[in-house]
Amino acid sequence: MNIVGKRTLRSTLEQKVAAHPDQPFLIFEEQDGPVSTYSYQQFDQMVNRTANALLSLRIGKGDRIHLHLLNCPEFLFLWFATAKIGAVMMPTNPASPPDELSYPVHHSESVISFTQPDLLPAVQTIQNRCPNLRGVIVVGEGDHHERSFAELVDGQSTELAEVTIDPLDEAAILYTSGTTNKPKGVLVTHANYVYLGEVISKNMGLGPNDRHLITLPLFHGNAQYYSLMTTLTVGASAALTSRFSASRFMKQSKRHGATVTSLFAAPIRMILAQPELPTDSQNRLRLVIFAQNVTPDQLDEWERRYEAPLMQIYGMTETMGQPLTNPLYGIRDNMTIGLPTLGYECRVVDPNGVDLPEGTPGELLVRGTPGSTIMKGYFKDSEATANTLRDGWLWTGDVVRVNETGYFEFVDRGKDMIKRAGENIAAGEVEAVIKTHPAVADTAVISVPDRMRDESIKAFVVLLDGESPTEQEIIDYCAARLSKFRVPEFIEFRTELPRTSVGKIQKHILRAEEGL
């Protein structure tokens, strides 16, 4: 069932352009660089020029386009240009080294990659591992031999021919870490983007006069879902920064007159760690949505210093919208993840799917319509899709409970998931790399508390007989093969790991030894 009618990303953007072509849509602040502003019409014209450029490269409906970019206007031009011609965006973390980058590019069968000069070496390294990848386009100036984005769009028409697109067509594949070694590609449709934009903007009370400060990375669902799509849905404006900076955050908020923003707990703590200033409260922020663990003292300090009301929500890449959120108007308990929102139904169940009573922890299930209100499925992974989407319910893997007031409290996540500064990290991904070290026999990775970044990564390592690498050597080995946020901070060598009678590592024993 499609609940958004005939709306697509293309029609959503073009309707807003028709309504107020000259209103500002995008303000981009480069790190230590100039500020660029695009009206709705100017933005749409750049999108159409980019779409025509893609068509000139023989990119058509269903083709996957790889974006390996920091936050920049070109990311957004490419996202919407891809959507307008019926192709599919597949963004990746710019911090990914080649070994980590090659899987999503290969698995998605991406046909072309867009990147930046400083990120180009990683993309070039994986080209021979990705047979479908037939070219690389570079955004920005630099010393390279690849074709440039500016050259590609130069002279392209601002008019774009009609392309038949169904709202249930895929618009993006967002790879997200699971509890297995390989990330899963979440299929996001046009209808998904339209739906979540409508629902989340209502949860936030967003209107045309709001300005959204976007500092989180665009490759991530948070910035796409909660920030950019909500902005577009109501005809508001967005101030985009190239990257998050705790020392600049409040200055940027004031400079651009931001009224709303989205953060994780870790950035909140980083901002609070900045020197307190008498001007801290001189901002226009009326709402800051956030997710994950913030202490009561941190909540109090934030609201005292910045007078920018916080609202904790719950969502994941697969749920599209926010199935749980604290109310905009009403009792806001930011030590919880709130109440079920319109359009979603939530249950707490045991491993057999039996509903649990109030106060009892269990897995959170979210009811939705695949392709409309929740993800369409996982790309080329029918088994994982069937395991996650069962009889109209999305099994989140997260453990929650309902308190006596009906608010949902987050308890824990799937055992092997690590949440670090807003990023999901599968322990198996880190373990798989450590196990390739020539001196390692076995390993088990768990999370340990981190005051600033939610969780840190600790690896218990069993060495082969006669081997004696140092802890730092293991860390350096990981650093060369994993994104920085996936590299363990702590290594503990063991002669053996606790196991069950059938040989499964007992991570709960390791956690207990850490006092967890």
C-alpha positions in Angstrom: 0.0 0.0 0.0 1.3 3.5 -0.9 0.0 6.1 1.5 1.6 9.2 -0.1 -0.4 9.2 -3.3 1.7 10.0 -6.4 4.3 12.1 -4.6 8.0 11.5 -5.3 11.2 13.3 -4.4 11.0 15.1 -7.8 7.4 16.3 -7.3 8.0 17.3 -3.7 10.9 19.5 -4.7 9.2 21.0 -7.8 6.0 21.8 -5.9 8.0 23.8 -3.4 9.9 25.6 -6.2 6.6 26.5 -7.8 5.2 27.8 -4.5 8.2 30.1 -3.5 11.0 30.0 -6.1 13.0 32.9 -4.6 12.9 31.8 -0.9 16.2 30.6 0.5 16.5 26.8 0.6 20.2 26.0 1.2 22.9 27.9 2.9 26.3 26.2 2.9 29.2 27.1 5.1 32.5 25.6 4.1 35.0 24.9 6.8 37.2 28.1 6.9 35.6 29.1 3.6 32.9 31.1 2.0 29.1 30.8 2.5 26.9 30.0 -0.5 23.2 30.5 -0.7 20.7 28.8 -3.1 17.0 29.7 -3.4 14.6 26.9 -4.1 14.7 27.8 -7.8 18.5 28.0 -8.0 18.8 24.7 -6.2 16.3 23.0 -8.5 18.1 24.4 -11.6 21.4 22.9 -10.3 19.7 19.6 -9.7 18.3 19.5 -13.2 21.7 20.4 -14.7 23.2 17.5 -12.6 20.4 15.2 -13.8 21.1 15.9 -17.4 24.8 15.3 -16.8 24.0 11.9 -15.4 21.8 11.1 -18.4 24.8 12.1 -20.6 26.8 9.4 -18.8 24.2 6.8 -19.8 22.9 6.5 -16.3 19.3 5.5 -16.2 16.4 4.2 -14.0 17.6 1.8 -11.4 21.3 2.4 -11.7 23.1 2.9 -8.4 25.2 6.0 -8.0 27.9 6.0 -5.3 28.5 9.3 -3.3 31.7 9.4 -1.3 31.5 13.0 -0.2 31.7 15.2 2.9 28.8 17.6 3.4 28.5 19.9 0.4 25.9 21.3 -2.0 27.0 18.8 -4.7 25.9 15.9 -2.4 22.4 17.3 -2.4 22.4 18.1 -6.2 23.4 14.5 -6.9 20.9 13.0 -4.4 17.9 14.8 -6.0 19.2 14.5 -9.6 19.6 10.8 -9.1 16.0 10.7 -7.8 14.6 12.8 -10.6 15.9 10.3 -13.3 14.8 7.2 -11.3 18.4 6.2 -10.4 19.4 5.2 -6.8 21.8 7.0 -4.5 24.2 5.0 -2.4 26.3 7.2 -0.1 29.2 6.0 2.1 31.1 7.3 5.0 33.9 9.5 3.8 36.1 8.2 6.6 36.0 4.6 5.2 39.3 3.2 4.2 39.5 1.0 1.0 38.9 -2.3 2.8 35.7 -1.1 4.3 34.6 0.9 1.3 34.8 -1.8 -1.3 31.9 -3.9 0.1 29.0 -1.5 -0.3 30.3 -0.2 -3.7 30.6 -3.8 -4.9 27.5 -5.2 -3.3 25.3 -2.3 -4.5 26.6 -2.7 -8.1 27.3 1.0 -8.3 28.1 2.2 -11.8 29.8 5.5 -11.0 31.4 7.2 -8.1 31.4 10.8 -7.0 34.1 11.8 -4.6 36.4 14.7 -3.6 40.2 15.1 -4.2 41.3 14.2 -0.7 39.0 11.1 -0.8 39.9 10.0 -4.3 42.7 7.6 -3.4 40.4 5.3 -1.5 37.9 5.2 -4.4 40.7 4.6 -6.9 42.0 1.7 -4.8 38.8 -0.2 -4.9 38.0 0.3 -8.6 39.4 -3.0 -9.7 37.4 -4.8 -7.0 34.1 -3.3 -8.2 33.5 -4.6 -11.8 30.3 -2.5 -12.2 32.1 0.8 -11.4 32.8 2.3 -14.8 34.0 5.8 -13.8 34.9 8.3 -11.1 33.9 12.0 -11.0 35.6 14.4 -8.7 33.9 17.3 -6.9 36.2 20.2 -6.3 39.6 21.2 -7.5 42.8 19.2 -7.1 45.7 17.5 -8.9 44.1 14.5 -10.5 43.3 13.0 -13.9 39.6 12.2 -13.3 36.8 14.1 -14.8 35.5 17.0 -12.7 31.9 17.5 -11.5 32.1 21.2 -12.7 33.1 20.1 -16.2 30.4 17.5 -16.3 27.5 19.9 -15.5 28.9 22.9 -17.3 26.5 23.9 -20.2 23.8 21.4 -19.2 20.2 22.5 -19.5 18.2 23.6 -16.5 15.1 21.9 -18.1 14.6 18.2 -17.5 12.5 15.7 -19.4 9.8 13.8 -17.6 10.8 10.3 -16.3 8.1 7.9 -15.1 8.7 7.2 -11.4 6.5 5.3 -9.0 6.5 6.4 -5.3 7.5 2.8 -4.4 10.6 2.9 -6.6 13.8 2.8 -4.7 15.6 6.2 -4.3 18.5 5.2 -2.0 20.4 2.3 -0.5 21.8 3.2 3.0 24.2 0.7 4.3 23.9 0.2 8.0 25.8 -2.0 10.4 24.0 -5.1 11.7 25.0 -7.8 14.1 26.8 -9.7 11.3 30.2 -9.0 9.7 28.8 -7.2 6.6 26.6 -4.1 6.6 23.1 -4.4 5.2 21.7 -2.1 2.5 18.5 -0.5 3.6 16.2 0.2 0.6 14.6 3.6 0.9 11.8 4.5 -1.6 10.5 7.8 -2.8 7.4 7.2 -0.7 9.6 6.6 2.4 11.3 9.9 2.0 8.0 11.8 1.5 6.3 10.0 4.4 9.1 10.6 6.9 9.4 14.2 5.9 5.7 14.7 6.6 5.6 12.8 9.9 8.8 14.1 11.4 8.1 17.7 10.4 4.8 17.4 12.3 6.5 15.9 15.3 8.8 18.9 15.4 6.2 21.6 14.6 8.3 22.7 11.7 7.1 25.5 9.5 8.3 27.6 6.5 10.0 30.2 8.7 12.2 27.6 10.5 15.8 27.2 9.6 17.4 23.8 10.2 21.1 23.7 11.2 22.6 20.5 9.7 26.0 19.6 11.0 25.7 15.8 11.0 26.9 13.9 7.9 24.6 13.7 4.9 25.6 10.1 4.2 23.8 9.2 7.4 20.0 8.7 7.6 19.7 11.2 10.5 20.7 14.2 8.4 18.7 13.0 5.4 15.5 12.0 7.3 15.3 14.4 10.3 16.9 17.5 8.8 16.9 17.8 5.0 13.6 16.1 4.2 11.7 17.9 7.0 13.1 21.2 5.7 11.9 20.5 2.2 8.5 19.1 3.2 7.4 22.4 4.8 9.3 24.8 2.5 11.8 25.9 5.2 15.5 26.6 4.8 18.6 24.7 5.9 22.1 25.9 7.0 24.5 23.1 6.1 28.1 22.9 7.4 30.8 20.8 5.9 31.3 18.9 9.2 30.4 19.0 12.9 32.5 21.3 15.1 31.8 21.5 18.8 33.7 24.8 19.2 31.8 26.4 16.2 28.3 24.9 16.7 26.7 27.6 18.7 28.4 30.3 16.7 27.1 28.8 13.5 23.6 28.5 15.0 23.6 32.2 15.8 25.2 33.3 12.6 22.6 31.6 10.4 19.6 32.2 12.7 18.9 28.5 13.1 15.7 27.6 14.9 16.0 23.7 15.0 18.7 21.1 14.8 19.4 17.4 15.3 22.1 15.9 17.4 23.3 12.7 19.0 24.3 12.5 22.7 28.0 12.6 21.9 27.9 15.9 20.1 25.8 17.3 22.9 28.5 16.3 25.4 31.2 17.8 23.2 29.4 21.1 23.0 28.9 21.1 26.7 32.7 20.6 27.1 33.3 24.0 25.5 34.1 27.0 27.8 31.0 28.5 29.1 30.2 32.0 27.8 27.7 34.7 28.9 26.4 34.7 25.3 25.5 31.0 25.2 21.8 31.6 25.5 21.8 34.2 22.8 20.5 31.8 20.0 17.2 31.3 18.3 17.0 27.5 18.8 13.5 26.5 19.8 14.0 22.8 19.5 17.0 20.3 19.5 16.0 16.7 18.8 18.5 14.1 19.9 18.9 10.4 20.5 20.9 8.3 22.9 22.2 8.6 26.4 22.3 12.0 28.1 22.4 12.2 31.9 20.0 14.4 33.9 22.8 16.7 34.9 23.8 17.2 31.2 20.1 17.9 30.3 20.0 20.5 33.0 23.3 22.1 32.0 22.3 22.2 28.4 19.0 24.0 29.0 20.6 26.3 31.6 23.4 27.4 29.3 21.7 27.4 25.9 18.0 27.7 26.7 17.5 25.5 23.7 14.8 22.9 24.5 15.8 19.2 24.0 13.5 16.5 22.8 14.6 12.9 22.8 13.4 10.7 20.0 13.9 7.1 18.7 14.4 6.0 15.2 16.7 3.9 13.1 17.5 3.7 9.4 15.0 1.0 8.9 12.1 2.8 10.6 12.3 5.9 8.4 10.4 8.1 10.7 10.5 8.3 14.5 8.1 5.7 15.8 8.8 7.0 19.3 9.3 10.6 20.4 8.7 12.9 23.3 5.8 15.2 22.7 6.4 18.7 21.4 3.5 20.0 23.5 3.0 18.1 26.8 5.2 16.3 29.3 8.6 15.9 27.9 10.6 13.2 29.7 14.0 13.3 28.0 15.3 10.4 30.1 12.9 8.3 27.9 12.5 7.9 24.2 8.9 9.1 24.4 5.5 7.8 23.2 4.4 6.2 19.9 3.9 8.7 17.2 1.0 8.9 14.7 1.4 6.4 11.9 3.3 3.8 14.0 2.4 1.1 16.5 5.0 -0.2 18.9 5.1 -3.4 21.0 7.5 -4.9 23.5 7.9 -8.6 23.1 9.9 -11.6 24.3 12.0 -13.7 21.8 8.8 -15.6 20.8 6.9 -12.4 19.9 4.7 -12.6 23.0 3.8 -9.2 24.4 5.4 -8.3 27.7 3.8 -6.4 30.6 4.6 -2.9 31.7 8.1 -2.5 33.2 9.4 -5.7 31.6 12.3 -5.3 29.1 11.9 -6.9 25.7 12.5 -6.3 22.0 10.9 -3.3 20.4 8.7 -4.1 17.4 7.4 -1.3 15.1 4.4 -1.9 12.8 4.6 -0.4 9.4 4.1 -0.7 5.6 7.3 -1.8 3.8 8.3 0.8 1.2 6.0 3.5 2.6 6.3 3.9 6.4 9.2 1.5 7.0 12.0 0.3 4.8 11.3 -1.7 1.7 13.8 -4.4 2.8 17.5 -5.1 2.6 19.2 -5.0 -0.8 20.0 -8.5 -2.1 19.5 -10.0 1.3 16.1 -11.8 1.5 17.1 -13.8 4.6 17.9 -10.7 6.6 14.7 -9.0 5.3 12.5 -11.9 6.3 14.1 -12.0 9.7 13.6 -8.3 10.3 10.2 -7.8 8.7 7.7 -10.3 10.0 3.9 -10.2 9.5 3.9 -6.4 9.2 6.3 -5.8 12.2 9.8 -4.6 12.1 12.0 -6.3 14.7 14.4 -3.6 15.8 16.8 -5.7 17.9 16.7 -2.9 20.6 15.6 -3.7 24.1 13.1 -1.3 25.7 10.5 -1.2 28.4 7.3 0.8 29.0 7.2 2.7 32.3 4.2 3.4 34.5 3.4 6.6 32.6 3.4 4.8 29.2 6.7 6.3 28.1 9.2 3.9 26.5 12.6 3.6 28.1 15.7 2.5 26.1 17.4 -0.4 27.9 20.0 -1.9 25.6 20.6 -2.8 22.0 21.4 -6.0 20.3 24.3 -7.5 22.2 26.9 -7.2 19.5 26.0 -3.6 18.5 28.2 -0.8 19.7 27.0 2.8 19.6 29.8 5.3 19.3 29.2 9.0 18.8 26.1 8.3 16.8 27.5 5.5 14.7 26.4 1.9 14.8 29.3 -0.5 14.9 28.9 -4.3 14.6 31.3 -6.0 16.9 31.7 -8.7 14.2 33.0 -6.1 11.7 35.9 -5.2 14.1 36.5 -8.9 15.0 36.8 -9.8 11.3 39.6 -7.4 10.8 41.5 -8.3 14.0 41.3 -12.0 13.1 43.2 -11.3 9.9 46.3 -10.2 11.9 49.0 -12.8 11.3 49.6 -13.1 15.1 46.0 -13.5 16.2 44.2 -16.8 16.9 40.9 -15.4 18.0 39.2 -12.3 19.4 36.0 -11.0 21.0 34.9 -7.4 20.9 32.6 -5.6 23.3 31.7 -2.1 24.2 32.7 -0.3 27.4 31.3 3.0 28.6 32.8 6.2 27.3 31.9 9.5 29.0 32.2 11.5 25.8 31.3 9.2 22.9 28.7 6.9 24.6 30.8 3.7 24.1 34.4 2.7 23.4 35.6 -0.5 21.8 37.5 -3.2 23.7 39.0 -6.3 22.1 40.0 -9.4 23.9 42.7 -11.1 21.8 44.1 -14.6 21.9 47.5 -14.9 20.2 49.0 -17.7 18.3 51.8 -19.6 20.0 55.1 -17.8 19.9 53.6 -14.5 18.8 54.0 -11.3 20.9 52.6 -8.1 19.2 51.9 -5.2 21.5 48.5 -3.7 22.1 49.4 -0.7 20.1 50.4 -2.9 17.1 46.9 -4.4 17.1 45.3 -1.0 17.3 47.5 0.3 14.5 46.6 -2.7 12.4 42.9 -1.9 12.8 43.5 1.8 12.1 44.9 0.9 8.7 41.8 -1.1 7.8 38.8 0.5 9.6 37.2 3.9 9.9 38.5 5.8 12.9 35.3 5.4 14.9 35.6 1.5 14.5 39.1 1.2 15.8 39.4 -0.4 19.3 40.8 1.9 22.0 41.6 -1.0 24.4 43.2 -4.4 23.8 43.5 -7.1 26.4 45.5 -10.3 25.6 44.0 -13.5 26.9 45.2 -17.1 26.8 41.6 -18.2 26.0 38.1 -16.9 25.7 35.1 -18.1 27.7 33.0 -20.4 25.6 29.8 -22.5 25.8 29.8 -26.3 25.5 29.3 -25.9 21.7 32.2 -23.4 21.4 30.3 -20.1 21.3 32.1 -17.2 22.9 30.3 -16.1 26.1 30.5 -12.3 25.8 28.2 -11.8 28.8 31.1 -13.2 30.9 33.5 -10.7 29.4 31.0 -7.9 30.0 30.5 -9.0 33.6 34.2 -9.0 34.2 34.2 -5.3 33.0 31.5 -4.6 35.6 28.8 -4.2 32.8 
